[in-house]
């Protein structure tokens, strides 16, 4: 390999290194979005504090997680609420800090981490809704 080619490659790697080495920028919610989420999560937490499964279902995107077996509030109450909203998880969501991020589809999401479980709240055209529960891996 010629000296000139080696110098050009070395220069390219040196110029590329800072871009590769920098961590991705952390998404930050706008003040208006944060205010909207704060209003939503306050109502969601109030429903959890009274163990009101119907109110939680009303703040949930249905069918839940696109599962046709959980397409309405009655099914959500029977199949999802007792498993996902144990007393421990309800308490965690009430005191847990919500973390903001944008997903690959550019959706605004907030996450509350409760041990091995993540609760996801997504901005939709109807406002914020509870949209997913998953494993904290």
KEZA-842180 format. One line per field, with one value per atom (N, C-alpha, C): residue in one letter; atom name; x negated, y negated, z negated. Coordinates in Angstrom, 3 decimals, decimal comma. Layout:
BEGIN
code = a; ...
site = CA; ...
px = X; ...
py = Y; ...
pz = Z; ...
This chain:
BEGIN
code = x; x; x; x; x; x; x; x; x; x; x; x; x; x; x; x; x; x; x; x; x; x; x; x; x; x; x; x; x; x; x; x; x; x; x; x; x; x; x; x; x; x; x; x; x; x; x; x; x; x; x; x; x; x; x; x; x; x; x; x; x; x; x; x; x; x; x; x; x; x; x; x; x; x; x; x; x; x; x; x; x; x; x; x; x; x; x; x; x; x; x; x; x; x; x; x; x; x; x; x; x; x; x; x; x; x; x; x; x; x; x; x; x; x; x; x; x; x; x; x; x; x; x; x; x; x; x; x; x; x; x; x; x; x; x; x; x; x; x; x; x; x; x; x; x; x; x; x; x; x; x; x; x; x; x; x; x; x; x; x; x; x; x; x; x; x; x; x; x; x; x; x; x; x; x; x; x; x; x; x; x; x; x; x; x; x; x; x; x; x; x; x; x; x; x; x; x; x; x; x; x; x; x; x; x; x; x; x; x; x; x; x; x; x; x; x; x; x; x; x; x; x; x; x; x; x; x; x; x; x; x; x; x; x; x; x; x; x; x; x; x; x; x; x; x; x; x; x; x; x; x; x; x; x; x; x; x; x; x; x; x; x; x; x; x; x; x; x; x; x; x; x; x; x; x; x; x; x; x; x; x; x; x; x; x; x; x; x; x; x; x; x; x; x; x; x; x; x; x; x; x; x; x; x; x; x; x; x; x; x; x; x; x; x; x; x; x; x; x; x; x; x; x; x; x; x; x; x; x; x; x; x; x; x; x; x; x; x; x; x; x; x; x; x; x; x; x; x; x; x; x; x; x; x; x; x; x; x; x; x; x; x; x; x; x; x; x; x; x; x; x; x; x; x; x; x; x; x; x; x; x; x; x; x; x; x; x; x; x; x; x; x; x; x; x; x; x; x; x; x; x; x; x; x; x; x; x; x; x; x; x
site = N; CA; C; N; CA; C; N; CA; C; N; CA; C; N; CA; C; N; CA; C; N; CA; C; N; CA; C; N; CA; C; N; CA; C; N; CA; C; N; CA; C; N; CA; C; N; CA; C; N; CA; C; N; CA; C; N; CA; C; N; CA; C; N; CA; C; N; CA; C; N; CA; C; N; CA; C; N; CA; C; N; CA; C; N; CA; C; N; CA; C; N; CA; C; N; CA; C; N; CA; C; N; CA; C; N; CA; C; N; CA; C; N; CA; C; N; CA; C; N; CA; C; N; CA; C; N; CA; C; N; CA; C; N; CA; C; N; CA; C; N; CA; C; N; CA; C; N; CA; C; N; CA; C; N; CA; C; N; CA; C; N; CA; C; N; CA; C; N; CA; C; N; CA; C; N; CA; C; N; CA; C; N; CA; C; N; CA; C; N; CA; C; N; CA; C; N; CA; C; N; CA; C; N; CA; C; N; CA; C; N; CA; C; N; CA; C; N; CA; C; N; CA; C; N; CA; C; N; CA; C; N; CA; C; N; CA; C; N; CA; C; N; CA; C; N; CA; C; N; CA; C; N; CA; C; N; CA; C; N; CA; C; N; CA; C; N; CA; C; N; CA; C; N; CA; C; N; CA; C; N; CA; C; N; CA; C; N; CA; C; N; CA; C; N; CA; C; N; CA; C; N; CA; C; N; CA; C; N; CA; C; N; CA; C; N; CA; C; N; CA; C; N; CA; C; N; CA; C; N; CA; C; N; CA; C; N; CA; C; N; CA; C; N; CA; C; N; CA; C; N; CA; C; N; CA; C; N; CA; C; N; CA; C; N; CA; C; N; CA; C; N; CA; C; N; CA; C; N; CA; C; N; CA; C; N; CA; C; N; CA; C; N; CA; C; N; CA; C; N; CA; C; N; CA; C; N; CA; C; N; CA; C; N; CA; C; N; CA; C; N; CA; C; N; CA; C; N; CA; C; N; CA; C; N; CA; C; N; CA; C; N; CA; C; N; CA; C; N; CA; C; N; CA; C; N; CA; C; N; CA; C; N; CA; C; N; CA; C; N; CA; C; N; CA; C; N; CA; C
px = -0,863; 0,000; -0,905; -0,550; -1,354; -1,267; -2,311; -2,390; -1,228; -0,915; 0,166; 1,501; 1,770; 3,002; 3,066; 1,951; 1,919; 2,176; 1,629; 1,840; 3,301; 3,902; 5,307; 6,212; 5,923; 6,713; 6,568; 5,335; 5,093; 5,834; 5,812; 6,514; 8,024; 8,542; 9,973; 10,374; 9,581; 9,883; 9,811; 8,835; 8,708; 9,903; 10,357; 11,504; 12,806; 12,901; 14,098; 14,193; 13,094; 13,066; 13,913; 13,828; 14,652; 16,153; 16,586; 18,007; 18,460; 17,614; 17,952; 17,877; 16,935; 16,689; 17,717; 18,437; 19,378; 20,669; 21,183; 22,449; 23,583; 24,665; 25,798; 26,389; 26,950; 27,565; 28,817; 28,977; 30,134; 31,331; 32,454; 33,673; 34,169; 34,681; 35,218; 36,628; 37,570; 38,950; 39,087; 39,925; 40,206; 40,993; 40,943; 41,720; 43,215; 43,772; 45,194; 45,501; 44,630; 44,825; 44,700; 43,707; 43,520; 44,747; 45,292; 46,479; 47,666; 47,827; 48,928; 48,760; 47,532; 47,304; 47,537; 47,067; 47,260; 48,743; 49,599; 51,035; 51,588; 51,116; 51,560; 51,133; 49,854; 49,337; 49,948; 50,301; 50,980; 52,322; 53,081; 54,373; 54,163; 53,152; 52,863; 52,498; 51,647; 51,242; 52,420; 53,312; 54,502; 55,371; 55,507; 56,284; 55,614; 54,298; 53,582; 53,726; 53,728; 53,805; 55,133; 56,179; 57,480; 57,741; 56,722; 56,811; 58,004; 58,169; 59,295; 58,909; 59,124; 58,752; 59,497; 60,738; 61,514; 60,912; 60,492; 59,861; 58,533; 57,755; 56,482; 56,753; 57,750; 58,107; 58,500; 59,159; 59,543; 58,364; 57,218; 56,002; 55,002; 55,516; 54,696; 55,085; 54,085; 54,374; 54,825; 56,047; 56,619; 56,822; 56,633; 56,242; 54,838; 54,700; 53,442; 52,329; 51,253; 50,072; 50,480; 51,502; 52,025; 52,455; 52,838; 53,295; 54,821; 55,358; 56,809; 57,543; 56,824; 57,441; 57,619; 57,028; 57,167; 57,639; 58,814; 59,287; 60,186; 60,620; 61,495; 61,173; 61,846; 61,570; 61,848; 62,884; 63,215; 62,096; 61,599; 60,507; 59,210; 58,960; 57,777; 57,844; 59,019; 59,210; 58,987; 59,454; 59,343; 57,955; 57,326; 56,097; 54,807; 54,840; 53,604; 53,471; 54,524; 54,433; 53,947; 54,504; 54,062; 52,596; 52,090; 50,704; 49,725; 50,054; 49,128; 49,209; 50,376; 50,563; 50,754; 49,764; 49,732; 49,562; 49,787; 49,604; 48,183; 47,216; 45,813; 45,592; 46,123; 45,948; 46,728; 47,923; 48,688; 47,911; 47,332; 46,539; 45,311; 44,672; 43,482; 43,820; 44,892; 45,274; 45,619; 46,219; 46,590; 45,372; 44,289; 43,117; 41,987; 42,073; 40,986; 40,887; 39,661; 39,402; 39,594; 40,358; 40,560; 39,393; 38,893; 37,758; 38,272; 37,908; 38,360; 37,380; 37,934; 37,116; 38,022; 37,395; 38,105; 37,698; 38,655; 38,323; 37,961; 37,649; 37,210; 38,295; 39,566; 40,659; 40,946; 40,102; 40,223; 41,388; 41,826; 42,880; 42,279; 43,016; 42,612; 43,081; 42,138; 42,440; 41,844; 42,546; 42,009; 42,013; 40,988; 40,823; 40,703; 41,379; 41,200; 40,676; 39,514; 38,847; 39,180; 39,730; 40,092; 39,458; 38,266; 37,552; 37,334; 37,913; 37,737; 38,792; 39,614; 40,718; 40,605; 40,928; 40,958; 42,395; 42,894; 44,210; 43,992; 44,664; 44,440; 45,700; 45,496; 46,560; 46,186; 47,076; 46,754; 47,716; 47,179; 47,999; 48,706; 50,023; 50,848; 51,664; 52,359; 53,234; 54,285; 54,647; 55,621; 54,977; 53,671; 52,939; 52,085; 51,558; 50,742; 51,632; 51,109; 51,789; 50,761; 51,195; 50,386; 50,398; 49,218; 49,179; 48,470; 47,655; 46,859; 46,330; 46,129; 45,434; 44,484; 43,246; 42,269; 41,199; 40,299; 39,198; 38,089; 37,555; 36,421; 35,169; 34,729; 33,518; 32,413
py = 1,164; 0,000; -1,221; -2,189; -3,384; -4,263; -5,039; -5,926; -6,922; -7,473; -8,449; -7,817; -6,586; -5,902; -5,642; -5,214; -4,974; -6,258; -7,359; -8,644; -9,052; -8,855; -9,213; -8,351; -7,051; -6,167; -6,537; -6,813; -7,198; -8,490; -9,452; -10,711; -10,485; -9,622; -9,321; -8,685; -7,748; -7,104; -8,095; -8,974; -9,975; -10,910; -11,307; -12,204; -11,504; -10,208; -9,437; -9,086; -8,892; -8,427; -9,280; -10,617; -11,380; -11,158; -11,006; -10,789; -9,438; -8,455; -7,117; -7,043; -7,723; -7,619; -8,358; -9,330; -10,115; -9,330; -9,358; -8,672; -9,405; -8,688; -9,352; -10,410; -11,447; -12,503; -11,963; -12,333; -11,899; -12,764; -12,126; -12,852; -13,614; -14,796; -15,628; -16,059; -15,853; -16,242; -17,757; -18,297; -19,730; -20,017; -21,248; -21,584; -21,296; -21,550; -21,288; -19,800; -18,985; -17,536; -17,022; -17,521; -17,114; -17,470; -18,660; -19,089; -18,177; -17,824; -16,935; -15,562; -15,040; -13,740; -13,824; -14,896; -15,053; -14,997; -15,634; -15,588; -14,177; -13,481; -12,106; -11,185; -11,224; -10,273; -10,547; -11,789; -12,103; -11,372; -11,388; -10,679; -9,161; -8,690; -7,258; -6,770; -7,527; -7,150; -7,212; -8,178; -8,265; -7,015; -6,555; -5,336; -4,134; -4,089; -2,980; -3,027; -4,232; -4,344; -3,818; -3,877; -3,343; -1,969; -1,438; -0,114; -0,059; -1,118; -1,273; -0,754; 0,531; 1,170; 0,562; 0,166; -0,432; -1,759; -2,573; -3,854; -3,631; -2,652; -2,339; -1,868; -1,024; -0,554; -1,725; -2,726; -3,914; -4,763; -4,550; -5,286; -4,372; -3,288; -2,280; -2,175; -2,044; -1,817; -0,371; -0,221; 1,098; 1,303; 2,480; 3,692; 3,534; 3,997; 3,815; 4,606; 3,915; 4,477; 5,218; 4,688; 5,250; 6,701; 7,098; 8,467; 8,489; 9,184; 9,213; 9,865; 10,615; 11,223; 10,204; 9,017; 7,953; 6,704; 6,814; 5,754; 4,733; 5,014; 4,054; 4,003; 3,089; 2,867; 4,104; 4,847; 6,051; 7,082; 7,283; 8,247; 7,742; 6,441; 5,856; 6,090; 5,829; 6,013; 7,466; 8,411; 9,832; 10,415; 10,004; 10,678; 9,932; 8,630; 7,856; 7,216; 6,580; 5,804; 6,622; 7,811; 8,542; 8,973; 9,216; 9,685; 8,509; 7,452; 6,327; 5,323; 5,190; 4,157; 4,764; 5,533; 6,055; 4,885; 5,106; 4,037; 3,476; 4,351; 3,919; 3,016; 3,402; 2,594; 1,285; 1,312; 0,068; -0,919; -0,432; -1,305; -1,832; -0,993; -1,403; -2,500; -2,317; -3,312; -4,638; -4,574; -5,801; -6,585; -5,906; -6,634; -6,696; -5,886; -5,798; -7,016; -7,317; -8,432; -7,938; -8,674; -8,340; -8,894; -8,076; -8,441; -8,632; -9,753; -10,083; -9,557; -9,128; -8,800; -8,761; -8,860; -8,717; -7,384; -6,680; -5,395; -5,579; -4,469; -4,532; -5,043; -4,984; -5,542; -6,996; -7,584; -8,977; -9,223; -8,186; -8,333; -8,832; -9,678; -10,149; -9,127; -8,622; -7,598; -7,980; -7,564; -7,623; -6,199; -5,875; -4,541; -4,633; -3,729; -3,590; -2,178; -2,089; -0,813; -0,343; 0,857; 1,461; 2,839; 2,904; 4,181; 4,747; 5,901; 6,579; 6,186; 5,204; 4,817; 3,349; 3,088; 1,723; 1,405; 0,279; -0,207; -1,357; -1,294; -2,254; -3,091; -4,387; -5,351; -6,136; -6,156; -6,719; -7,845; -8,891; -10,005; -9,522; -9,608; -9,211; -10,428; -10,338; -11,469; -11,780; -10,778; -10,984; -11,470; -11,670; -12,041; -10,868; -10,946; -9,842; -8,669; -7,462; -6,233; -5,224; -4,332; -3,181; -2,254; -1,895; -1,146; 0,188; 0,407; 1,647; 1,934; 3,196; 3,657; 4,731; 4,663; 5,627; 5,918; 6,786; 7,181; 6,143; 5,828; 4,911; 5,739; 5,795; 6,591; 5,681
pz = 0,000; 0,000; 0,000; 0,813; 0,945; -0,283; -0,474; -1,632; -1,638; -0,479; -0,399; -0,807; -0,356; -0,709; -2,205; -2,805; -4,247; -5,019; -4,585; -5,256; -5,149; -3,967; -3,775; -4,663; -4,749; -5,603; -7,076; -7,487; -8,879; -9,211; -8,303; -8,512; -8,604; -7,745; -7,774; -9,105; -9,605; -10,884; -12,038; -12,017; -13,075; -13,057; -11,864; -11,762; -12,136; -11,895; -12,191; -13,674; -14,335; -15,723; -16,669; -16,649; -17,585; -17,377; -16,139; -15,884; -16,408; -16,302; -16,761; -18,288; -18,887; -20,322; -21,168; -20,594; -21,383; -21,606; -22,824; -23,085; -22,377; -22,067; -21,426; -22,348; -21,745; -22,545; -23,219; -24,462; -25,236; -24,858; -24,603; -24,261; -25,488; -25,250; -26,327; -25,930; -26,811; -26,548; -26,609; -25,740; -25,788; -27,071; -27,546; -28,749; -28,586; -27,398; -27,177; -27,240; -26,647; -26,678; -28,110; -28,838; -30,233; -31,066; -30,847; -31,587; -31,272; -29,990; -29,608; -30,265; -30,257; -30,891; -32,394; -33,015; -34,462; -34,836; -34,027; -34,280; -34,119; -33,085; -32,846; -33,987; -34,350; -35,343; -36,716; -36,986; -38,250; -38,319; -37,229; -37,182; -37,223; -36,512; -36,479; -37,882; -38,564; -39,922; -40,891; -40,707; -41,565; -41,382; -40,143; -39,882; -40,539; -40,484; -41,124; -42,638; -43,196; -44,658; -45,191; -44,381; -44,797; -44,190; -43,504; -42,873; -41,909; -41,134; -40,209; -38,824; -38,606; -37,341; -36,157; -36,350; -35,265; -34,824; -35,789; -35,444; -34,731; -35,197; -34,528; -33,106; -32,924; -31,576; -30,685; -31,256; -30,495; -30,062; -30,681; -30,322; -29,597; -29,036; -28,370; -26,905; -26,029; -24,607; -24,437; -23,936; -23,701; -22,204; -21,661; -22,371; -22,953; -24,187; -24,899; -24,223; -23,918; -23,252; -21,965; -21,297; -20,044; -20,171; -21,369; -21,620; -21,521; -20,528; -20,336; -21,511; -22,350; -23,529; -24,656; -24,492; -25,496; -24,753; -24,149; -23,266; -23,947; -25,175; -25,852; -27,346; -28,044; -29,463; -30,307; -29,977; -30,744; -30,639; -29,428; -29,235; -29,872; -29,783; -30,417; -31,928; -32,514; -33,950; -34,350; -33,552; -33,887; -33,611; -32,514; -32,071; -32,376; -32,391; -32,542; -33,915; -34,380; -35,617; -36,813; -37,084; -38,281; -38,228; -37,041; -36,892; -36,916; -36,175; -36,030; -37,175; -37,775; -38,790; -40,176; -40,569; -41,932; -42,892; -44,169; -45,154; -45,082; -44,901; -44,808; -43,586; -42,431; -41,220; -41,294; -41,878; -42,037; -42,899; -43,987; -44,865; -44,131; -43,363; -42,615; -41,606; -40,850; -39,847; -40,524; -41,701; -42,406; -42,872; -43,198; -43,697; -42,676; -41,608; -40,639; -39,743; -39,365; -38,448; -37,020; -36,243; -34,835; -34,021; -33,107; -32,255; -30,834; -30,231; -28,869; -27,828; -26,691; -25,521; -24,298; -23,145; -21,871; -21,272; -20,667; -20,053; -18,578; -17,914; -16,527; -15,584; -16,004; -15,192; -15,560; -16,393; -16,824; -17,776; -18,486; -19,490; -20,798; -21,481; -22,801; -23,828; -24,608; -25,611; -26,958; -27,991; -29,348; -29,882; -30,656; -31,204; -32,716; -33,408; -34,851; -35,078; -35,694; -35,943; -37,353; -37,430; -38,713; -38,773; -39,310; -39,377; -37,998; -37,734; -36,451; -35,417; -35,739; -34,857; -34,456; -33,184; -32,670; -32,250; -32,706; -32,307; -31,335; -30,178; -29,100; -28,880; -28,784; -28,537; -27,290; -26,298; -24,990; -24,642; -24,031; -23,537; -22,277; -22,277; -21,139; -20,707; -19,584; -19,207; -20,279; -21,071; -22,149; -23,439; -23,452; -24,665; -25,117; -26,313; -26,822; -27,200; -26,931; -27,319; -27,809; -28,674; -29,070; -27,864; -27,354; -26,095; -26,156; -27,181; -27,174; -28,560; -28,817; -30,002; -29,521; -29,969; -29,486; -30,517; -30,115; -30,985; -30,951; -32,101; -32,226; -32,023; -30,784; -30,502; -30,265
